[in-house]
Amino acid sequence: MTSDIAALRKWNKLNKATQNRLLANAFCVDCFVTTIVDYEITLDKFGFVLRGKCKQCGKDVARVVEDDWFSHESE
């Protein structure tokens, strides 16, 4: 999967613990809360979007990461 370079720069500003927390907190219509695997990152008007597959069933899932997350990093 391909990712957007500008979105990757934003993603890389988050510490690993926050990245892992976001990856492990996606919604799947079948499994409910799941982990995103095989994901790509693209810019969105609110921040960026992680699009990938549900770790449990393999269906498409997505997670929006709002720009607001970056203000939480300094806390």
N, C-alpha and C positions, 0 to 999 in steps of 0.2 A: 504494500500500500504506500502511496505517496503522501507526504505531509507538506504543509505550507511552511516555508522557512521563517516567516514572521511569526507564525503561530508557534513553531518550535522554540523560537527565542523566548517567547512568553512562558512556555512550558518549562524551559530550562531555568527560569528565574525562581521557580518554586522549588523548595527543598524536597529531597527524596521522600520524606515521610508524608508530606502533603500530596505529592504525586501518587504515591501508593494508596493513600486514603481516597483520592478521587477515582482512581482506577477500580478500586474495590467497592465503589458506591454508585453503580449504574442501575437502571431499571430495565428489566426484561419482561415482556408480556407473559411469558410462561413461568419463569423462575423467580420473578420479582427482583429482589436485590441481588446483584451479581457483580462479577469482576469482568472488566473489558479486556479482551485479548486480541492480538492481531489488529491493532488500532492505527488510525491515521489521525493527524491533528490539522485542522483548518481554521482560519480566522472566521469570526462571526461578528456581527455588529455589537454583541454584548461582551465579547471576549474571544474565546475559541471553543471548538467542538472536538471532542474525542469520538470518533466513529469506529466501531469494530464489531467483534463477535462476543456473544455471551460465553463465558468460560464453561458453563454447565451444559447448555443445549446447542450452542453454535449459531443461534439466530442473531440477526443484526441488532445492535444496541448503540446508543449514543449518550453522551454526557456533555452538557454545556458547562463550561467553566467561565463564570462571569469575571470581568475585570476586577470586581470587588474582592476576589480571593487574594489579590496582590496586596491589598491593604491589611489583610489578616496575617500575612507573613511576618510583618514587623512586630506583631504583638507577642 
